[in-house]
Amino acid sequence: MKVNLGGVQETLLIPLWSRAKLGKENNSILVDLRAIDIVEKLQYDFSKIDKYFPYFLHLVNLVRAKMLENMINEYLLNHPRATIINLGAGLDTTFYRVDNGLLNWYDIDLPDVMEIRKKLIPETDRSRYIEESIFEMQWIKSINEIRDGLLFISGGVLEYFNKNVVKKFFSDLADHFPESEIAFNAIRNNIISSIFNYRLMRQLGMKSATMKWKFSSPEKIERWDKRIVILEHYPIFSKINTEKNWNKNVIRTMKLYDRHKIINIVHLKFMK
């Protein structure tokens, strides 16, 4: 299948490739067989991603997927019939790794992305697709009755939009879904994110996909809206064990990222 995506949408191929590539390694922290299958069906030059995207950043994508997966599984322990909404789903396959046979799942993304997704990953009776921008909020009309809690997840999406857009989006979620929760990744404003924006993405031919929202602290997010409460936040690598196949430079970089809190996982709740 040919892939013709532009702007931010094309970036969805990077985490897909990360999960497929690293998932084949021995003792991988996450094995995504569906990602491997999807990559084999796509007519796309993934070699350019391998050329410019370092192993360490593939590992970031893999760990991010694993951390969000863990949060979903923890949420389902107390809310087995929960509704999970995947914001900016791309070609994410988390549903198939966490499905307990009871949950309801929605994937939301733009129409051009969903056109590809439908052909590669068909909907099921409990995983449905919504073809809209997550920020337009028209999609709330498509959400059926929430039976047992609501958790949003967003991996590799919010950082591509400016702070005011994300701030308003969180307030909209609080308006429409009080008592819901959201888990997402957030990136600090530093030299690393600048290099990502102005060198790496241009080398990949995705120069319009630049990171605009730079996370500073969870306390500042709580100041956006009195209904926002941070439940948990931590550096992305702080909850995993290092693997033998990761070389010393990779492990050193992981520790550097965590020490300076460059990439974080954030879990918050929208109170009434």
C-alpha positions in Angstrom: 0.0 0.0 0.0 1.4 3.4 -0.9 1.5 6.1 1.8 0.9 9.7 0.9 0.9 11.8 4.1 2.2 15.3 4.8 3.0 17.5 7.7 2.5 16.1 11.2 0.6 13.1 9.9 3.7 11.6 8.3 5.4 11.4 11.7 3.1 8.5 12.6 5.3 6.3 10.5 8.3 6.9 12.8 6.9 5.2 16.0 5.4 2.5 13.8 8.8 1.7 12.5 10.3 1.9 16.0 7.9 -0.7 17.4 8.4 -3.0 14.4 12.2 -2.6 14.3 13.0 -2.9 18.0 10.2 -5.4 18.7 12.1 -8.0 16.8 15.1 -7.8 19.2 15.6 -10.4 21.8 14.1 -9.5 25.2 12.4 -6.4 23.8 10.4 -4.5 26.4 7.5 -4.5 23.9 6.7 -6.9 21.1 4.2 -5.4 18.6 3.5 -8.1 16.0 0.8 -6.0 14.3 3.3 -3.2 13.8 5.7 -5.7 12.1 2.8 -6.9 9.9 1.8 -3.3 8.9 5.3 -2.3 8.0 5.5 -5.2 5.6 2.3 -4.1 3.9 3.4 -0.5 3.3 5.1 0.9 0.3 7.3 3.4 2.0 11.0 4.1 2.2 11.7 3.4 5.9 15.4 3.5 5.2 15.5 7.3 5.4 14.1 7.0 9.0 16.9 4.5 9.8 19.5 6.8 8.2 18.6 9.9 10.2 16.7 8.7 13.3 19.2 7.3 15.8 18.6 4.0 17.7 18.1 5.9 21.0 15.1 7.8 19.6 13.5 4.6 18.4 13.9 3.4 22.0 12.2 6.5 23.2 9.2 5.6 21.0 9.2 2.0 22.2 9.4 3.0 25.9 6.7 5.6 25.5 4.3 3.0 24.0 5.1 0.6 26.9 4.5 3.3 29.6 1.1 4.3 28.1 0.3 0.6 27.8 1.1 0.1 31.5 -1.1 3.0 32.5 -4.0 1.6 30.6 -3.6 -1.8 32.2 -3.5 -0.2 35.7 -6.6 1.8 34.9 -8.4 -1.3 33.7 -7.7 -3.1 37.0 -10.2 -0.7 38.7 -12.3 0.1 35.6 -12.5 -3.1 33.5 -15.4 -1.8 31.3 -13.7 1.6 30.8 -13.7 3.7 27.7 -10.3 4.4 26.3 -9.9 7.2 23.7 -6.6 7.3 21.7 -6.0 10.9 20.6 -4.1 11.2 17.3 -4.0 7.4 16.9 -2.0 7.2 13.7 -1.2 3.5 13.2 -1.0 2.7 16.9 -1.9 -0.8 17.9 -2.2 -0.5 21.7 -5.8 -1.8 21.7 -4.7 -5.3 20.7 -2.1 -5.4 23.5 -4.4 -4.3 26.3 -7.8 -5.6 25.3 -9.5 -7.4 28.2 -12.6 -8.3 26.3 -14.7 -5.7 28.1 -13.3 -2.2 27.3 -14.6 0.2 24.7 -12.0 1.9 22.5 -12.0 4.9 20.2 -9.2 5.9 17.8 -9.3 9.5 16.6 -7.3 11.0 13.8 -7.5 13.1 10.6 -9.4 11.6 7.6 -6.2 10.9 5.5 -4.7 9.0 8.4 -7.9 7.0 9.0 -8.2 6.1 5.4 -4.9 4.2 5.7 -5.7 2.9 9.1 -9.0 1.3 8.0 -7.3 -0.7 5.3 -4.6 -2.0 7.6 -6.3 -2.3 10.9 -10.1 -2.8 10.6 -12.5 -1.7 13.3 -14.0 -4.2 15.7 -17.2 -4.2 17.7 -15.3 -2.5 20.6 -12.7 -0.5 18.7 -14.1 2.3 16.6 -12.7 5.1 14.5 -13.5 8.8 14.4 -12.2 10.8 11.4 -11.7 14.3 12.9 -9.2 16.7 14.4 -9.0 16.0 18.1 -9.1 19.8 18.7 -12.4 20.4 16.9 -14.4 18.6 19.7 -17.1 17.5 17.3 -16.0 14.0 18.0 -17.6 14.0 21.4 -21.0 13.4 19.7 -19.6 10.0 18.6 -18.7 8.8 22.1 -21.4 6.4 23.3 -22.4 6.0 27.0 -19.3 5.8 29.3 -20.0 2.9 31.6 -16.9 2.6 33.8 -14.5 5.5 33.6 -12.8 7.3 30.8 -9.1 7.4 30.0 -7.5 9.4 27.2 -4.0 8.5 25.9 -1.9 10.6 23.6 1.5 9.4 22.5 3.7 11.7 20.3 0.9 14.1 19.4 0.5 17.1 21.8 4.1 18.4 21.4 3.4 19.3 17.8 0.9 22.0 18.8 1.5 25.2 20.7 0.8 25.7 24.4 -2.4 27.7 23.9 -3.9 25.0 21.7 -3.1 22.3 24.3 -4.3 24.5 27.2 -7.7 25.1 25.6 -8.0 21.4 24.6 -7.5 20.3 28.3 -10.2 22.8 29.4 -12.5 21.4 26.7 -11.9 17.9 28.0 -12.6 19.1 31.5 -15.9 20.7 30.3 -17.2 17.6 28.6 -15.6 14.8 30.5 -15.3 15.6 34.2 -13.6 12.8 36.3 -11.8 11.5 33.2 -8.0 11.1 33.0 -5.4 11.5 30.4 -1.9 10.1 30.0 0.6 11.6 27.5 4.3 12.4 26.9 5.7 15.9 27.3 9.1 17.3 26.2 11.1 20.0 28.0 12.4 23.1 26.2 16.1 22.5 25.7 18.8 22.0 23.2 17.7 18.4 22.5 14.2 19.4 21.3 15.8 22.2 19.2 18.0 19.7 17.4 15.0 17.5 16.8 13.1 20.5 15.3 15.7 22.1 13.2 17.9 19.3 12.0 16.4 15.8 12.4 12.9 16.6 11.0 14.4 18.5 8.1 16.6 15.6 7.2 13.6 13.3 7.2 11.8 15.7 4.9 9.2 16.5 7.6 10.2 20.1 8.3 6.6 21.2 8.9 6.3 18.8 11.8 8.1 20.7 14.5 7.6 20.5 18.3 5.8 23.6 19.5 4.7 22.9 23.1 7.6 22.5 25.4 6.7 21.1 28.9 8.3 22.9 31.8 6.7 21.5 35.0 3.5 19.7 36.0 2.7 22.5 38.5 2.3 25.0 35.6 -0.2 22.7 33.8 -2.3 22.6 37.0 -2.4 26.4 36.9 -4.0 26.3 33.5 -7.3 25.2 34.9 -8.3 24.6 38.5 -9.9 21.3 37.5 -6.6 19.8 36.4 -4.9 17.6 38.9 -1.6 15.9 38.2 -1.8 12.2 39.4 1.7 11.2 38.3 4.6 12.3 36.3 8.0 10.8 35.8 11.0 10.8 33.4 10.4 8.3 30.6 13.1 5.8 31.4 12.7 5.8 35.1 10.4 2.7 35.3 12.3 0.3 33.0 15.3 -1.9 33.4 18.2 -1.6 30.9 18.7 -4.5 28.5 21.9 -6.3 27.7 21.7 -5.4 24.0 21.7 -1.7 24.7 25.2 -0.4 24.4 26.8 1.9 27.0 26.2 5.1 25.0 22.5 4.3 24.9 22.3 3.7 28.6 24.3 6.8 29.3 22.0 8.9 27.2 18.9 7.4 28.9 20.3 8.4 32.3 21.1 11.9 30.9 17.5 12.3 29.6 16.1 11.2 32.9 18.4 13.3 35.0 17.4 16.5 33.1 13.7 15.3 32.7 13.9 15.9 29.0 11.0 13.5 28.1 8.3 12.8 30.7 5.2 10.7 31.0 2.3 12.7 32.6 -0.9 11.4 34.0 -3.6 13.9 35.1 -7.3 14.0 36.0 -10.0 16.5 35.1 -12.0 17.2 38.3 -15.5 18.4 38.5 
